[in-house]
Amino acid sequence: MSSRAARVKTDAEIGRAVRERLAAQAAANRASGDCLRAEVRAVWEAHPEFTAKQVLKKLTRQPLPSVRRVQEILKELRVR
């Protein structure tokens, strides 16, 4: 029984570690997304007539996001 209790505790510790790692990864993804939205917004505000492909050409980040992702961000910006 004690080995099972130790295993359950270990499973709980592993679960906590996984949740912490996922939370850190989610925070990093949000930060990256916020930076991308800010870059796209800056280009679009300077050139509101630009399409997603034209905005993409002005971005300096590597690797570049997909055209679809830039289109999604522009759609959000135009709704506001």
Order of alpha helices (4+ residues) and beta strands (2+ residues): alpha-alpha-alpha
